[in-house]
Amino acid sequence: MVSFPAGTMFVKSICGSKFVKIGEKLFEMLDSLVEEIGEENVVQDITNNGSNHVLADKLLEEKRPHLYWSSCVAHCIYLMLEDI
């Protein structure tokens, strides 16, 4: 999903079941999406805070310093409630 001033738009669906637990592979997927959408059109990436996603987004921020990563609030709340 991509959100921009005119609204939210579905871009594509990717089956990541074979690489979802590998941060470097997630990075490659995210980087190719940024390339496809256009680096100048991407500001932020929001994912869960699993170590694989944190690594992928760290690599993405190293390659593209103007991009920012944010943890998904819904996922964080779910984890907090799970601990309770």
C-alpha distances in whole Angstrom, upper triangle without the diagonal:
4,7,10,13,13,10,7,6,4,6,8,9,12,15,15,18,21,20,17,21,21,20,21,19,16,17,18,14,12,15,15,11,12,15,14,11,15,16,17,13,12,14,12,11,10,12,15,18,20,22,20,17,19,21,18,17,20,21,18,19,23,22,20,22,20,16,16,15,15,16,14,16,16,17,19,21,21,23,25,26,26,29,31
4,7,10,11,8,6,5,6,7,10,12,14,18,18,21,24,22,20,23,23,21,22,21,17,17,18,15,13,15,15,11,11,14,12,9,12,13,14,10,9,11,10,10,11,13,16,19,21,23,21,18,20,21,18,17,20,20,17,18,22,20,18,20,17,14,15,14,15,16,15,17,17,18,21,22,23,25,27,28,29,31,33
4,7,8,6,4,6,9,10,13,15,18,21,21,24,27,25,23,25,26,24,25,24,20,20,21,19,16,17,18,14,14,17,15,12,14,15,14,11,10,10,10,11,11,14,17,20,23,25,23,20,21,23,21,18,21,22,19,19,23,22,19,20,17,15,15,15,14,16,14,16,17,19,21,22,23,25,26,27,29,31,32
4,6,5,6,8,11,12,16,18,21,24,25,28,30,28,26,29,29,27,27,26,23,22,23,21,18,19,19,16,14,17,16,12,13,14,13,9,10,10,11,13,14,17,21,23,26,28,26,23,24,26,23,20,23,24,20,20,24,23,19,20,17,15,16,16,16,19,18,19,20,22,24,25,26,28,29,31,32,34,35
4,5,8,11,14,15,19,22,24,28,28,31,34,32,30,32,33,30,31,30,27,26,27,25,22,23,23,19,18,20,19,15,16,17,15,12,13,13,14,16,17,20,24,26,29,31,30,26,27,29,26,24,26,27,24,23,27,26,22,23,19,18,18,19,19,21,20,21,22,24,26,27,28,30,31,32,34,36,37
4,7,9,13,14,18,21,24,27,28,32,34,32,30,33,34,32,32,31,28,27,28,25,23,24,24,20,19,21,19,16,17,19,17,13,15,16,17,18,19,22,25,28,31,33,31,28,29,31,28,26,29,29,26,26,29,28,25,25,22,21,21,22,22,24,22,23,24,26,28,28,30,32,33,34,36,38,39
4,7,10,13,16,18,22,25,26,29,31,30,28,31,31,29,30,29,26,26,27,24,21,23,23,19,18,21,19,16,18,19,18,14,15,15,16,17,17,19,22,25,28,30,29,25,27,29,26,24,27,28,25,25,28,28,24,25,22,20,20,20,20,21,19,20,20,23,25,25,26,29,30,31,32,35,36
4,7,10,13,15,18,21,22,25,28,26,24,27,28,26,27,26,22,23,24,20,18,20,20,16,16,19,17,14,17,18,17,14,13,15,14,14,14,16,19,23,25,27,26,22,24,26,23,22,25,26,22,23,27,26,23,24,21,19,19,18,18,19,17,18,18,20,22,23,24,26,28,28,30,32,33
4,6,9,12,15,19,20,23,26,25,23,26,27,25,26,24,21,22,22,19,17,19,18,14,15,17,15,12,15,17,17,13,13,15,15,15,15,17,20,23,25,27,25,22,24,26,23,22,25,25,22,23,27,25,23,25,22,19,20,19,19,20,18,20,20,21,24,25,25,28,30,30,31,34,35
4,6,8,12,15,17,20,22,22,20,23,24,23,24,22,19,20,20,16,15,17,16,13,14,16,14,12,15,17,18,15,15,17,16,15,15,16,19,22,23,26,24,21,23,25,21,21,24,24,21,23,26,25,23,25,23,20,20,19,19,20,18,20,19,20,23,25,24,27,29,29,30,33,34
4,7,10,14,15,19,21,20,19,22,22,22,22,19,17,18,17,13,13,14,13,9,11,13,10,9,13,15,16,13,13,16,15,14,15,16,19,22,23,25,22,20,22,23,20,19,23,22,19,21,24,22,20,23,21,18,19,19,20,20,19,22,21,22,25,26,26,28,30,31,31,34,36
4,7,10,12,15,17,17,16,20,20,20,20,17,15,16,16,12,12,14,12,9,12,14,11,11,15,17,19,16,15,18,17,15,16,16,19,22,22,24,21,19,22,22,19,19,23,22,19,22,24,23,21,24,23,20,21,20,21,21,19,22,22,22,25,27,26,27,30,31,31,33,36
4,7,9,12,14,14,14,17,18,18,19,16,14,16,15,11,12,15,13,11,14,16,13,14,17,19,22,19,18,20,18,16,16,15,17,20,20,22,19,17,21,21,18,19,22,22,20,23,25,24,23,26,25,21,22,20,21,20,19,22,21,20,23,25,24,25,29,29,28,31,33
4,6,9,11,11,11,14,15,16,16,13,11,13,12,9,11,13,12,10,14,15,14,15,18,19,22,20,18,21,19,16,16,15,17,20,19,20,17,16,19,19,16,17,21,20,18,21,23,22,22,25,25,21,22,20,21,20,19,22,21,20,23,26,24,25,28,29,28,31,33
4,6,8,9,9,13,14,15,16,12,11,15,14,11,13,16,14,14,17,18,17,18,21,23,26,24,22,24,22,18,18,16,17,20,18,19,16,16,19,19,17,19,22,21,20,23,25,24,24,27,27,24,24,22,22,21,20,23,22,20,24,26,24,24,28,28,27,30,32
4,5,5,5,9,10,12,12,9,8,12,11,9,11,14,13,13,16,18,17,19,21,22,25,23,21,23,20,17,17,14,15,17,15,16,13,12,16,16,13,16,19,18,17,21,22,22,22,25,26,22,22,19,20,19,19,22,21,19,22,24,22,22,26,27,25,28,31
4,6,6,8,10,13,14,11,11,14,14,12,15,18,17,17,20,22,21,23,25,26,29,27,25,26,23,20,19,16,16,18,15,16,13,14,18,17,16,18,21,20,20,24,25,25,25,28,29,25,25,22,22,21,20,23,22,19,22,24,22,22,26,26,24,26,29
4,6,8,9,12,13,9,10,14,13,12,15,17,17,18,21,22,21,23,26,26,29,28,26,27,25,21,21,18,18,19,16,17,13,15,18,17,15,18,21,20,20,23,24,24,25,28,29,26,26,23,24,23,22,26,25,22,24,27,25,24,28,29,27,29,32
4,6,5,8,9,6,7,10,10,10,12,14,15,16,18,19,20,22,24,23,27,26,23,24,22,18,18,15,16,16,14,14,10,11,15,13,12,15,17,16,16,20,21,20,22,24,26,23,22,20,21,20,20,24,23,20,22,25,23,23,26,28,26,27,31
4,6,8,10,7,6,10,11,10,12,14,15,15,18,20,20,21,23,23,26,25,22,22,20,16,15,12,12,13,11,11,8,9,12,12,10,13,16,15,16,19,20,20,21,23,24,21,20,17,18,17,17,20,19,16,19,22,20,19,23,24,22,24,27
4,6,9,8,8,11,13,12,14,16,18,18,20,22,23,24,26,25,28,27,24,24,21,17,17,13,12,12,9,9,6,8,11,11,10,13,15,15,16,19,20,21,22,24,25,22,21,18,19,17,17,20,20,17,18,21,20,18,22,23,21,22,26
4,6,5,6,9,10,11,12,14,16,17,19,20,21,23,24,23,26,26,23,23,21,17,17,14,14,14,11,9,6,8,11,9,8,12,13,12,14,17,17,18,20,22,24,21,20,17,19,18,19,22,22,19,21,24,22,21,24,26,24,25,29
4,5,5,6,9,10,10,12,14,15,16,18,20,21,22,20,24,23,20,20,18,14,15,12,12,12,10,8,4,6,8,5,5,8,9,9,11,13,14,14,16,18,20,17,17,14,16,15,17,20,21,18,19,23,22,20,23,26,24,25,28
4,5,5,6,9,10,10,12,14,15,16,18,20,21,19,23,23,20,20,18,16,17,15,16,15,13,11,8,9,10,7,6,9,10,8,10,13,13,13,15,17,20,17,17,16,18,18,20,23,24,21,23,26,25,24,27,29,28,29,32
4,5,5,6,9,10,11,13,14,15,17,19,20,19,23,22,19,21,19,16,17,15,16,16,14,13,9,10,12,10,8,11,13,11,11,15,15,15,17,19,21,18,19,17,19,19,20,24,24,21,23,26,25,24,28,30,28,29,33
4,5,5,6,8,10,11,12,14,15,16,18,17,20,20,17,18,15,12,13,11,12,13,12,11,8,7,10,9,6,8,11,10,10,13,14,14,15,17,19,16,16,14,15,15,16,20,20,18,20,23,22,22,25,27,26,27,30
4,5,5,6,8,10,10,12,14,15,16,14,18,18,15,16,14,11,13,12,14,14,13,12,9,8,10,8,4,7,9,7,6,10,11,10,12,14,16,13,14,12,15,15,17,21,22,20,21,25,24,23,26,29,28,29,32
4,6,5,6,9,10,10,12,14,15,14,18,18,16,17,16,14,16,15,17,18,17,16,12,12,13,11,8,10,12,9,9,12,13,11,13,16,17,15,16,15,18,19,20,24,25,23,24,28,27,27,30,32,31,32,35
4,5,5,6,9,10,11,12,14,14,18,17,14,16,15,12,14,13,16,17,16,16,13,11,14,13,9,11,14,12,10,14,15,13,14,17,18,15,16,15,17,18,18,22,23,21,23,26,25,25,29,30,29,31,34
4,5,5,6,9,10,11,12,11,15,14,11,13,11,9,11,11,14,15,15,15,12,10,12,12,8,8,11,10,8,11,13,11,11,14,15,12,13,12,14,15,16,20,21,19,21,24,24,24,27,29,28,30,33
4,5,5,6,9,10,10,9,13,13,11,13,12,11,14,14,17,18,18,18,15,13,14,13,9,9,12,9,7,10,11,9,9,12,13,11,13,13,16,18,19,23,24,22,24,27,27,27,30,32,32,33,36
4,5,5,6,9,10,10,14,13,12,15,15,13,16,16,19,21,21,20,17,15,17,16,12,13,15,13,10,14,15,12,12,16,16,14,16,16,19,20,21,25,26,24,26,29,29,29,32,34,34,35,38
4,5,5,6,8,9,12,11,10,13,12,11,13,14,17,20,20,20,17,15,17,17,13,13,16,14,11,14,16,14,13,16,16,13,15,15,17,18,19,22,23,22,24,27,27,28,30,32,32,34,36
4,5,5,6,5,9,8,7,10,10,10,13,15,18,20,21,21,18,16,17,16,13,12,14,13,9,12,14,11,10,13,12,10,12,13,16,18,19,22,23,23,25,27,28,28,31,33,33,34,37
4,6,5,6,9,10,9,13,14,13,17,18,22,23,24,23,21,18,20,19,15,15,17,15,11,14,15,12,11,14,14,13,15,17,19,22,22,26,27,26,28,31,31,32,34,36,36,38,41
4,6,8,11,10,10,14,15,15,17,19,22,24,25,25,22,20,22,21,17,17,19,18,14,17,18,15,14,18,17,15,18,18,21,23,23,26,27,27,29,32,32,32,35,37,37,39,41
4,7,8,7,7,11,13,13,16,18,21,23,25,25,23,20,21,21,18,17,19,18,15,16,19,16,14,17,15,13,16,17,19,21,21,24,25,25,27,30,30,31,34,35,35,37,40
4,5,5,7,10,13,14,17,19,23,25,26,26,24,21,22,22,18,17,19,18,14,15,17,14,12,15,13,12,15,17,20,22,23,26,27,27,29,32,32,33,35,37,37,39,42
4,5,5,8,11,12,16,18,22,23,24,24,22,19,20,19,16,15,16,15,11,12,14,11,8,11,9,9,12,14,17,20,21,24,26,26,27,30,31,32,34,36,36,38,40
4,6,8,11,14,17,20,24,25,27,27,25,22,22,22,19,17,19,18,14,14,16,14,10,12,9,10,13,16,18,22,23,25,27,28,29,31,33,33,35,37,38,39,41
4,7,10,12,15,18,22,23,25,26,24,21,22,22,19,17,19,19,15,15,17,16,12,14,11,10,13,15,17,20,20,23,25,25,27,29,30,31,33,35,36,37,39
4,6,8,11,14,18,20,22,22,21,17,18,19,16,13,15,15,12,12,15,13,10,11,9,7,9,11,13,16,17,20,22,22,23,26,27,28,29,31,32,34,36
4,7,10,14,17,18,21,21,20,17,17,18,16,12,14,15,12,10,14,13,10,10,7,5,6,9,11,14,15,18,20,21,21,24,25,26,27,30,31,32,34
4,7,10,13,15,17,18,17,14,13,15,13,10,12,14,11,10,13,14,11,11,9,5,5,6,7,10,12,14,17,17,17,20,22,22,24,26,27,28,30
4,7,10,12,14,15,14,10,11,13,10,8,11,12,9,10,13,14,12,12,11,7,6,5,6,9,9,13,15,14,15,18,19,20,22,24,24,26,28
4,7,9,12,14,13,10,10,13,11,9,12,14,12,12,16,17,15,16,14,11,9,6,5,6,6,9,11,11,12,15,16,16,18,20,21,22,25
4,6,8,11,10,7,8,11,10,9,12,14,13,14,17,18,17,17,17,13,11,8,7,5,5,9,10,9,10,13,14,14,16,18,18,20,23
4,6,9,9,7,8,11,11,10,13,15,15,16,19,20,20,20,20,16,14,10,8,5,5,8,9,6,8,11,11,10,13,15,15,16,19
4,6,8,6,6,10,11,10,12,14,15,15,18,20,20,19,20,17,14,10,9,6,7,10,11,8,8,11,11,10,12,15,15,15,18
4,5,5,6,9,10,11,12,14,15,16,18,20,21,21,22,19,16,13,12,9,10,13,13,10,10,14,13,11,14,16,15,16,19
4,5,5,6,9,10,10,12,14,15,16,18,20,20,22,19,16,13,13,11,13,16,17,13,13,17,16,14,17,19,18,18,22
4,6,5,6,9,10,11,12,14,16,17,18,19,21,18,16,13,14,12,14,17,18,15,15,19,18,16,19,22,20,21,24
4,5,5,6,8,10,10,12,14,15,16,17,18,15,13,10,10,9,11,14,15,12,13,17,17,15,18,21,20,21,24
4,6,5,6,9,10,10,12,14,15,15,17,14,11,8,9,9,11,14,16,13,13,17,17,16,18,21,20,21,24
4,5,5,6,9,10,11,12,14,15,17,14,13,11,13,12,15,18,20,17,17,21,21,19,22,24,23,24,27
4,5,5,6,9,10,11,12,14,15,12,12,10,12,12,15,18,20,17,18,22,21,20,23,26,25,25,29
4,5,5,6,8,10,10,11,12,9,8,6,9,10,13,16,18,16,17,20,21,20,22,25,25,25,28
4,5,5,6,9,10,10,12,10,9,8,11,12,15,18,21,19,18,22,23,21,23,26,26,26,29
4,5,5,6,9,10,12,11,11,11,14,15,18,21,23,21,21,25,26,24,27,30,29,29,32
4,5,5,6,8,10,8,9,9,12,14,17,20,22,21,21,25,25,25,27,30,29,30,33
4,5,5,5,7,6,7,8,11,14,17,20,22,21,21,25,26,25,27,30,30,30,33
4,6,6,9,9,10,11,15,17,20,23,26,24,24,28,29,27,29,32,32,32,35
4,6,9,9,11,13,17,19,22,25,27,26,26,30,30,29,32,34,34,35,38
4,6,6,9,11,15,18,20,23,26,25,25,29,30,29,31,34,34,35,37
4,6,8,11,14,17,20,23,26,25,25,28,29,29,30,33,34,34,37
4,7,10,13,17,19,22,25,24,24,27,29,29,30,33,34,34,37
4,7,10,14,16,18,21,21,21,24,26,25,27,30,30,31,33
4,7,10,13,15,18,18,18,21,22,22,23,26,27,28,30
4,7,10,12,15,14,14,17,19,19,20,23,24,24,27
4,6,9,12,11,11,14,16,16,17,20,21,21,23
4,6,9,8,7,11,12,12,13,16,17,18,20
4,6,5,6,9,10,11,13,15,15,17,19
4,5,5,6,9,10,11,12,14,16,17
4,5,5,6,9,10,11,12,14,15
4,5,5,6,9,10,10,13,15
4,5,5,6,9,10,11,13
4,5,5,6,8,10,11
4,5,5,6,9,10
4,5,5,6,9
4,5,5,7
4,5,5
4,5
4
